[in-house]
Amino acid sequence: MFQFQSIKTLPVKIKQLGGLAVAAVVGLLLAASPALAHHPFGGNTPTNAFEGFLSGLGHPVIGLDHLAFVVAAGLLAAVIGRGLSIPISFVLASMAGTGLHLMGLNLPAPEFMISASVLLFGGLLAMREPPRTGVVVALAALAGIFHGYAYGEAVIGAGMGSVLAYLVGFASIQLAIASGSYWLAKRFGASEQAPSLSLRFAGFTLAGVGAAFLSGVVLG
């Protein structure tokens, strides 16, 4: 009888362990980001398409706030459903935000909004009942504009070929990170009915990262 019950509950235990793995990976990603916090070319403006692409690949992970948001978007997409609509909305809007920066248009308090977006999406992931998909997609697009605006700083003065390659680079890496987070959460039982405790814990962790950055912005 003991053996039968143990085998019967094995899938549940695997999902619980997998959920803990999701939270652990979030922690590892966030802990690893300072080591990645450098521009591929030392902050120099890309001079060709190859440098632009590599710069685009590196830029979304040079800041903990950007990386944390992309991870949160992927995990939240797994909980809410409708595929990768949330990270896709974010990525498309981030490309538009870069365009706004290159056009010389100013957005109010970009660092504040970026930090606040991490706090918000961490909080949404930590909620017991997932919010509506349409609302989160719209919020992801709004956040994407500000994140993309910050990305644009790296290619001011670059040629068109470098800029286009840069856009492809940062769009690709963001989708890859978000898709990996999404797949990991789905692989270990994320559902639209009730987010697992481990995913909610990951949400609290991400919200804490956003709060730390937000307090730094507010306090100067």
matplotlib code that plots the C-alpha trace (Angstrom):
import matplotlib.pyplot as plt

x = [0.0, 2.8, 4.5, 1.3, 0.6, 4.2, 3.9, 0.5, 1.8, 5.0, 3.7, 2.6, 6.0, 7.7, 5.6, 6.4, 10.1, 9.8, 8.1, 10.9, 13.3, 11.4, 11.9, 15.5, 16.2, 14.7, 17.1, 20.1, 19.3, 19.0, 22.1, 24.1, 23.1, 25.7, 28.4, 26.7, 26.4, 28.7, 28.2, 29.7, 31.7, 32.5, 29.7, 31.0, 28.4, 28.2, 29.9, 28.5, 25.6, 27.6, 28.5, 24.9, 23.5, 25.9, 25.2, 21.5, 22.0, 23.9, 22.0, 18.8, 20.9, 23.3, 20.7, 19.0, 15.8, 15.5, 16.3, 13.9, 11.1, 11.6, 11.7, 8.5, 6.7, 7.5, 6.4, 3.2, 2.4, 2.5, 0.1, -2.4, -2.4, -2.8, 0.7, 3.5, 1.2, 2.5, 6.3, 5.6, 3.6, 6.5, 9.2, 7.3, 6.7, 10.4, 11.4, 9.0, 10.5, 13.9, 12.6, 11.2, 14.6, 16.3, 13.8, 14.7, 11.4, 11.7, 9.7, 9.0, 10.9, 12.0, 14.1, 11.2, 8.8, 11.2, 11.7, 8.0, 7.2, 9.3, 7.6, 4.2, 4.8, 6.3, 3.2, 0.9, 2.8, 2.4, -1.3, -3.5, -5.9, -4.3, -5.5, -7.1, -4.9, -5.8, -4.9, -1.5, -0.8, -1.5, 0.7, 3.5, 3.3, 3.5, 6.5, 8.1, 8.1, 10.1, 12.5, 13.0, 13.6, 16.4, 17.9, 18.0, 20.7, 23.3, 22.8, 22.4, 24.6, 24.9, 24.2, 20.9, 22.4, 23.7, 20.4, 18.4, 20.7, 20.6, 16.8, 16.9, 19.5, 17.6, 14.2, 15.7, 17.3, 14.3, 12.0, 14.4, 14.6, 10.8, 10.2, 12.6, 10.8, 7.5, 8.5, 10.1, 6.9, 4.7, 6.9, 6.5, 2.7, 1.9, -1.9, -4.3, -6.6, -4.2, -0.6, 1.7, 3.2, 6.7, 5.6, 4.0, 7.3, 9.1, 6.7, 7.5, 11.2, 10.9, 8.7, 11.4, 14.0, 11.7, 11.1, 14.8, 15.4, 12.5, 13.6, 17.1, 15.5, 13.3, 16.1, 18.5]
y = [0.0, 2.4, 1.7, 2.2, 5.5, 6.6, 5.8, 7.4, 10.7, 10.7, 13.0, 15.5, 15.4, 15.8, 18.9, 20.3, 19.8, 21.2, 24.3, 24.8, 24.5, 27.3, 29.6, 28.4, 29.3, 32.7, 33.2, 32.0, 34.2, 37.3, 36.3, 35.8, 39.1, 41.3, 39.1, 39.8, 43.5, 44.9, 46.1, 43.8, 46.7, 48.6, 51.1, 52.1, 52.7, 49.8, 50.5, 47.7, 45.2, 42.5, 44.7, 45.9, 42.4, 41.4, 44.6, 43.8, 40.3, 41.6, 44.7, 43.2, 41.3, 44.0, 45.4, 43.3, 45.3, 44.4, 40.7, 40.4, 41.9, 39.5, 36.5, 37.7, 38.2, 34.6, 33.1, 35.2, 34.1, 30.5, 31.2, 33.4, 31.5, 32.5, 31.5, 34.1, 37.0, 38.9, 38.8, 39.3, 42.5, 43.6, 42.9, 44.7, 47.7, 47.7, 48.1, 51.0, 52.5, 52.4, 54.1, 56.9, 57.4, 57.6, 60.1, 62.4, 62.1, 62.2, 59.9, 61.0, 59.2, 56.1, 54.6, 55.0, 53.3, 50.4, 49.7, 50.0, 47.6, 44.9, 45.5, 45.3, 42.2, 40.4, 41.4, 40.1, 36.8, 36.5, 37.0, 34.1, 34.7, 35.7, 39.0, 39.2, 38.5, 41.7, 43.9, 42.3, 42.4, 46.2, 46.7, 44.7, 46.9, 50.0, 48.6, 47.7, 51.3, 52.4, 49.4, 49.9, 53.6, 52.7, 50.3, 53.0, 54.9, 52.3, 53.0, 56.8, 57.9, 54.4, 53.7, 52.2, 48.8, 48.7, 49.9, 47.3, 44.5, 45.8, 45.6, 42.0, 41.1, 42.4, 41.2, 37.7, 37.4, 38.7, 36.2, 33.5, 34.3, 34.7, 31.5, 29.6, 30.9, 30.1, 26.5, 25.9, 27.0, 25.0, 21.9, 21.9, 22.3, 26.0, 26.4, 29.1, 28.0, 28.5, 29.5, 27.2, 28.3, 28.2, 30.5, 32.9, 32.8, 33.7, 36.6, 37.9, 37.6, 39.5, 42.1, 42.5, 43.2, 45.8, 47.4, 47.6, 49.3, 51.6, 52.7, 53.4, 55.6, 57.5, 58.0, 59.0]
z = [0.0, 0.8, -2.5, -4.4, -2.8, -3.5, -7.2, -7.4, -6.0, -8.0, -10.8, -8.2, -6.6, -9.9, -10.7, -7.3, -7.8, -11.3, -10.0, -7.5, -10.5, -12.2, -9.2, -8.9, -12.6, -12.0, -9.1, -11.1, -14.0, -11.8, -9.9, -13.1, -14.7, -13.1, -14.7, -18.1, -17.3, -20.0, -23.5, -26.1, -27.5, -24.3, -25.0, -28.4, -31.2, -33.6, -36.9, -39.1, -39.2, -37.5, -34.5, -34.4, -34.2, -31.5, -29.6, -29.9, -28.5, -25.5, -24.6, -23.1, -20.6, -19.5, -17.1, -14.4, -14.9, -18.6, -18.0, -15.1, -17.1, -20.1, -17.7, -16.0, -19.3, -20.3, -17.0, -16.9, -20.5, -19.3, -16.5, -18.4, -21.7, -25.4, -26.2, -26.4, -27.1, -24.0, -24.8, -28.5, -27.7, -25.5, -28.1, -30.9, -28.7, -27.7, -31.3, -31.6, -28.4, -29.9, -33.0, -30.8, -29.2, -32.6, -33.8, -30.9, -29.1, -25.3, -23.0, -19.4, -16.6, -18.6, -15.7, -13.3, -15.8, -16.5, -12.8, -12.2, -15.0, -13.4, -10.0, -11.7, -13.7, -10.8, -8.8, -11.5, -11.6, -7.8, -7.8, -6.8, -9.8, -13.1, -14.6, -18.1, -21.0, -22.9, -20.0, -19.6, -23.3, -23.3, -20.2, -21.9, -24.9, -22.8, -20.9, -24.2, -25.4, -22.4, -22.4, -26.1, -25.6, -23.2, -25.8, -28.3, -26.5, -27.7, -31.4, -31.5, -34.4, -36.0, -39.6, -40.9, -41.4, -37.8, -36.4, -38.3, -37.2, -33.6, -33.7, -35.0, -32.3, -29.3, -30.6, -31.1, -27.6, -25.8, -27.6, -26.8, -23.1, -22.8, -24.8, -22.5, -19.4, -20.9, -21.9, -18.5, -16.7, -19.0, -18.8, -15.0, -14.8, -15.1, -15.6, -16.3, -13.4, -10.5, -10.6, -8.7, -5.4, -6.9, -9.8, -7.4, -5.4, -8.6, -9.0, -5.5, -6.3, -9.5, -7.8, -5.2, -7.9, -9.4, -6.0, -5.4, -8.7, -8.3, -4.8, -6.3, -9.0, -6.5, -4.1, -6.8]

ax = plt.figure().add_subplot(projection="3d")
ax.plot(x, y, z, "-o")
ax.set_aspect("equal")
plt.show()
